[in-house]
Amino acid sequence: MASYFNASATSHIEAFSWMGDAATVSAEADVLSEKRFEIWTDDSEPQNPVVEGAEFAYQTTKIVHINDEGVRMAAKHIHEKLRLESYSPRTWRSHPLHICPVEPYSAAEPLNKACLNWIFLISALNFSFWSEREGQSDRYGVLWQEGWESSKPKLWTGYWSLVASLNRALQDGIPITDPNFYSSETLCPDSLIEHVFRAAEGCSETIPLLSQRIAVMREVGFVLCHGFGGSFQSFLDEFQRQYNGEGTALALVQMVTTTFPSFRDEVYLDGRKVCLWKRAQILVAETWAAFYPPAPQTAHPLFPAGPAIHQLTMFADYRVPQILHHLCILAYPPPLLKLLRTGTMLPPGSPEELSLRAASIVAVERVRAEMLTLQVGEAASESAVSSVLIDFYLWDLAKKIERGEERIEGIKTTGMVPTHRTRSIWY
């Protein structure tokens, strides 16, 4: 361990334009700790700008199309599967790599604070896991174990390679999820972070965008330590203080994107800003699910006045569009299909890439609306038909199909096409 800590480190404060210089970040952090974020004052329910922006981008790009019949059929299928599988926010706790909070919830419980820091860092680094060696045995993978309950060795790839890397480091005594640690280039030099994300023997790839991941860690860690007491738990405490204990999931998403530049997943289209906010929304959604109470009627410990989780959208990445197309919800024109099948890179913000992401958001909103009509007369909470839960289910389904563990029956599907290839820190 000592050799890693003594290795030289290079500053990443100025590595990317979206970070700004250290003085600016420090000044902003000081202001953020005092600033009260704007709360909607109109009488209507707050609208997620991601929905409006996605509708605009979908209508403007006119590349990917939404199949209304596919929406209706898939909504019925998903509605039934969620019911049969008892798929709920509590399903989050069943994943073998997840660190689960202690119940009943106590803010003073150290493991709960650690769990929140773990969720935060994973969400901060939750981007770009597709491999140039997809389907090959030498693609980037991380050797850890099957989960916290099983020490049997297992190779993890894709998104789970990130989770396995951090879990392995924690097991080895490296406090990698503590903002006070990973924000410090002295305590946590670049060489140690590279060691944390080391690939399994036989892999010909390293984790994608390593330098960008290090830069993100430095940025978010710095802001948490200089503006919010050095933890995501303290950030949440400040959030609810500013909202008088009535802060919702959407309000938290907005505070995250306002506070951390590297969560600001936004593009401009025809002079108009389009917010996509994939990682900010998934951070809040994972936090909501991880701490979801055993009894739905019990107040959520982190959103005591109610999370209003239905205000969040799906998380526009490269995996969910793939399953939406497979379910015949999305229709791709031949030129786009050719780009996907040939593995052509789609630059971030390009018309094709933006159309894929925007159409996915709009499509899942339509699936949710259809599912709401199916839920009439059923006893269910708002979370049972949120776009968040639909996204969680679709992502898990896509991975099961990829592993050959499941196939969709009873509704029309089309062949799986490769996910789109875009390298960025946004997803």
DAFEN-V334162 format. One record per helix or strand of 2 or more residues. SS is the DSSP state (H for helix, E for strand). FROM is the first residue (numbers start at 1). LEN is the number of residues. If there is no record, write none. Layout:
ss=SS from=FROM len=LEN
ss=SS from=FROM len=LEN
This chain:
ss=H from=2 len=4
ss=H from=22 len=11
ss=H from=49 len=13
ss=E from=65 len=2
ss=H from=68 len=17
ss=H from=89 len=6
ss=H from=110 len=15
ss=E from=142 len=6
ss=E from=150 len=7
ss=H from=159 len=13
ss=H from=179 len=4
ss=H from=190 len=7
ss=H from=210 len=18
ss=H from=232 len=11
ss=H from=249 len=11
ss=H from=261 len=3
ss=E from=266 len=4
ss=E from=272 len=4
ss=H from=278 len=13
ss=H from=309 len=3
ss=H from=319 len=8
ss=E from=330 len=2
ss=H from=334 len=8
ss=H from=351 len=25
ss=H from=382 len=4
ss=H from=387 len=16
